[in-house]
Amino acid sequence: MKNKRAVSTTVWAVIIIIILIVAAVAVWYIMQPPAEEEKELTVFSLWSESEEANFKEALAKFTEDTGIAVNHVGYSTEELLITVPTQLEAGEAIADVVIAPWPSWILDLASDGLLADVSDYMDAAKFPDTYLDVVSSGSAVYGVPFKVSGKPGFWYVKSFFEDNDLTVPTTYQQFTNLLADIMEIDGVEAAIASGNGVGWPLSDTTEAFIIGLGGYQLQEDLIFGDTMFTDSETKDVFEELAALLSEGYFSVPDDWQTQVSRVYDGTYGIYFQGSFVTTIEPFSEHTEDLAFFPFPGTDGATGAVDYAIMPANTENMDEAQQLMEFLASAEAQEIMVEQGGFLAPHSDVPDSAYSAIDLQVLQFMRTVTVVPDLDDAIGNPFQQTFWDQLKALWVTPDETDLDDMLQALQDDWTAPPF
C-alpha cells in the first residue's frame, strides 16, 4: 500500500507540474503583443507587358532580400495623372511608391507637400545632374532616377534597307532623299511611321526635329523660356516639319505599338522612337535585323527618365524607404536593363549588362548632350496643348496656320518648376 501511495503522489506531482507549465506558457502567450500583420507594398507605374515583366524581376529580388512583398499595378497615362494626385490630396496613399516620367508633375505634387524628400535613399553622385535637377527643389530631391528610355533616332529593319539599296543618311539632304527613295518602293505607304496615343509619340518626333535642326540648345531654351515658340528659329523648324508632312512622307497617326509591325513588314520605312521599342513585337524577336540612325547632324537627344517617388503619408514608411533604396541601387537597375530595351541612370551599371542593341543606344547617347523631354519638363497646360496641336498638324498640315499654332503653344507655356 505504501508503494501505491508513493506512485500516486508522484503522478499527482507530475500532473501539477504539467498544469503549472501549461499555465505559464498560456500566460506568456497571452502577454505577448499581437503579431504585426505582414505588410505588402503597392507600386503604381505605367508599365505593362515586357516592361512590367522587367520591373517584376527587380521587385522579386527586393522581396527575396527583404521578405517584403510588393504588388505592382499598371495604369494608363491618363489614369496615373489623375489617380495619384486625387488620392494624395484626399489624404490617402494607396501606392507606397509610384514610378512616373513627368518632372513638372512630380514637383507640383512636392510643392503641395504630398511627396517625401528621397535624397537620403540614394547616392546622388551616381546619377547625372541633369536627371536630378529637374526633380529637385533646394536641397530636396523628390525622385530617384530608375530607368531611362533613350530616344536615339529613327529605327529601321536592316534587311529592308539592304533589299532596297537604301543608305543610312549622315546629312539632312541625304535624309530627305532617303524619304523620297522609300516612297518609291512598291508596297510602301509612307516613309515614316507616325505613332500616336495620348500625343507623346508625335511630340517625341517633333522634338527630334527641334534638336536636329535647331540644336539641343533650342530645346533647352524653349523649356526655360529663353526662346519663344513664336520666334523665327522655332518657326523654321516647324515649317520644315510641316513641309515633310505635306509631301506625305509621314503615315496617318495610329497606335504607336501597332506601327512597329508595319515598319517590320515594310508598310513604312523608318520610325522615330525610344529604345523601349526594341521590346515590342516583332522588333523584340528580330533585334539582330534592327538598327537606328540619329537625326543627321544632331548634337543632342532626349532621354525620358522614369522616377521612383514616395508619397509623404504612406502608412508603410520604413518598408517604402527600403524599396526606394533598392530602386536607387546599381543592382536593381542592372536587373532592369538586362531584360532589354532600357538604359540605367546609375553610373555603376556595367556595359556588359546591356544587350547589343541597347549598348549601341547607350554609346550613342554618350556622344551627344542629353536634354529633358520638352512637354514633360514644362507640364500642363502646355503639354496637352502641344499634343493636341500636333495631332491637328499631322492630319491637316496644309490647313494649319503655323503662326496660330505656335502662338497657342506660347500662350500655354509656363516656366518649369525646377
Sequence and secondary structure as in RCSB ss.txt:
>XXXX:A:sequence
MKNKRAVSTTVWAVIIIIILIVAAVAVWYIMQPPAEEEKELTVFSLWSESEEANFKEALAKFTEDTGIAVNHVGY
STEELLITVPTQLEAGEAIADVVIAPWPSWILDLASDGLLADVSDYMDAAKFPDTYLDVVSSGSAVYGVPFKVSG
KPGFWYVKSFFEDNDLTVPTTYQQFTNLLADIMEIDGVEAAIASGNGVGWPLSDTTEAFIIGLGGYQLQEDLIFG
DTMFTDSETKDVFEELAALLSEGYFSVPDDWQTQVSRVYDGTYGIYFQGSFVTTIEPFSEHTEDLAFFPFPGTDG
ATGAVDYAIMPANTENMDEAQQLMEFLASAEAQEIMVEQGGFLAPHSDVPDSAYSAIDLQVLQFMRTVTVVPDLD
DAIGNPFQQTFWDQLKALWVTPDETDLDDMLQALQDDWTAPPF
>XXXX:A:secstr
 HHHHHHHHHHHHHHHHHHHHHHHHHHHHHHS       EEEEEES  HHHHHHHHHHHHHHHHHH  EEEEEE 
 HHHHHHHHHHHHHTT  S SEEEE  HHHHHHHHHTT B   GGGS GGGS HHHHHTTEETTEE  EEEEEEE
  EEEEEHHHHHHTT    SSHHHHHHHHHHHHTSTT SEEE  EESSSHHHHHHHHHHHHHHH HHHHHHHHHT
SS TTSHHHHHHHHHHHHHHHTT B   EETTHHHHHHHTTSEEEEEE GGGGGSTTGGG GGGEEEE STT  E
EEEEEEEEE BTT TTHHHHHHHHHHHTSHHHHHHHHHTSS B  STTS GGGS HHHHHHHHHHTTSEEE  HH
HHH TTHHHHHHHHHHHHHH GGG  HHHHHHHHHHH      
